[in-house]
Amino acid sequence: MPRKLILLSVLVVIGIAGFFVYNSWHEESAAKTLTLYGNVDVRQVNLGFRVPGRVNEIYFEEGDFVKAGSLVGVLDKQPYLDELRQSKANAESIRASLTNAEILLKRRQELISDGSVSQEDLDNALANKLTLDANLAAAEATIAVTATNLEFTEVFAPTDGIILTRIREPGTVVNPGDPIYTLSIISPVWIRAFVSETYLGAIRPGMAAKIYTDTPNGKIYDGNIGFISPVAEFTPKTVETTQLRTDLVYRLRIYASNPDQGLRQGMPVTVKLEL
């Protein structure tokens, strides 16, 4: 009986010692990890034409993936083609007049020496030639503007992304800057989180981070701190932390890799930093 009691006592002592060792290890491990809470931020771009006109083609639907440089919409080109032809015809007319003016000026210069023409006639011929030079330069500039406007009847995706909203349909008359799509950009994706002042000395830009979603057994995303705000602010009401909401905190931007597009705009996430 005494042996059993001794054995039981030893087991109890070992169990208590193990508990304290585990608890100490767990607390030490937790002290080396900073846990933050935040939300996913994804940039969005409104795509639109730089010139007015009637929409002819809209190529993508909501949810479609588009690659950078993809043609996403086209305006009716005919008015701009007509303007370009008109500008070119006007420039050709001015060139013809300028050629004649140059010939006339040359004749006046040849005849001025023997008094066959007056100085006034020579001055008028020179002024006419200079005026036509300026008119031709203006006409060529107009051609360049109309050619550029013709190019602006097409709009291209500036970067890889997903069509978040299709705003216009073919047949719609739009003004410059009216959006036809809202594009959600694939990269960069970042986490907006907040850290208290007491941890500022333990973190730095470029520091590695692990990002966890609320999905059970979900993928863990890699990231790194890209920005630490130099200005303190009050904790936003949408951010859950273990500190009081009235505490002053500093905003962090944590850039995240998002290879499977699992991080979506506004998602709540947990960020862990190894100190």
Secondary structure, DSSP 8 states (H G I E B T S, - for coil): -HHHHHHHHHHHHHHHHHHHHHHHHHHHHHHTEEEEEEEEEEEEEEEE-SS-EEEEEE---TT-EE-TT-EEEEE--HHHHHHHHHHHHHHHHHHHHHHHHHHHHHHHHHHTTTTSS-HHHHHHHHHHHHHHHHHHHHHHHHHHHHHHHHHTTEEE-SSSEEEEEE---TT-EE-TT-EEEEEEEEEEEEEEEEEEGGGGGG--TT-EEEEE-SSTT--EEEEEEEEEEEEEEE--TT---SS-TTSEEEEEEEEE--TTS---TT-EEEEEEE-
